[in-house]
């Protein structure tokens, strides 16, 4: 089992991808998808530097929902800002000290932050663990730090860094 | 040619057509506002936030509308739009991060030439 399916999650999503692309549940496609799901993770295994361990599916769901709500909310905010006060915005870089170290967790955090309108991830400042974040209209830097640390970073630590949480 | 182009629109019930139309209008509005932001905002660091609006929410509206429409007309669940969502959510953030970093490094370099002090977690735009 371990030998043929070292990464069950990736295999499962590859199978799902194949079935969705072909829009079918025909047994032949199930078989072909299964072959792909087994072969591809084995073939690309040497490319992956660190194995991922994902836990707490409930936290994953909660994080997904809360970040969807956050995306819609800030989409509305950014839209009103663009329409009604596109001059005199307080556009700023802010620094956020991160406790999350797992590279996969950081990648997910970057994706969520960049998908949220109004914030863009710049980089983790070299030599530190601080994230440089660019905010479209800044009122209160502390609010952003709190929001990202509690709503996004904490669930990600629980999901990706089991030993720490 | 005989595929979806020839599907009669009238087959849709009003309860499906209504949300589809609503989603398309909202998506269109959001895309328009995003494009407007790209056009009107004064400097680069603000302009990068314009497209972020429609990359996620605008595309999302269109894709949900597409799922509803084709599920309604083909009378089976059509969900492969979810793949587009997944790929957009995987790729678009990387692109905006790359563009952002390119701009930051360009400005850092320009500053360093002008004055030799250490730039600490960037503060740019005055120039436009």
Interface residues (C-beta under 8 A of the other chain):
Chain A: X17 X20 X21 X23 X71 X72 X75 X78 X79 X82 X83 X86 X87 X89 X91 X93 X95 X110 X111 X113 X114 X115 X116 X117 X118 X120 X121 X122 X123 X125 X130 X132 X134 X136
Chain B: X30 X33 X34 X36 X37 X40 X41 X42 X43 X45 X46 X48 X49 X50 X52 X53 X55 X56 X57 X78 X79 X80 X82 X83 X89 X90 X92 X93 X94 X96 X97 X100 X101 X104 X121 X122 X123 X124 X125
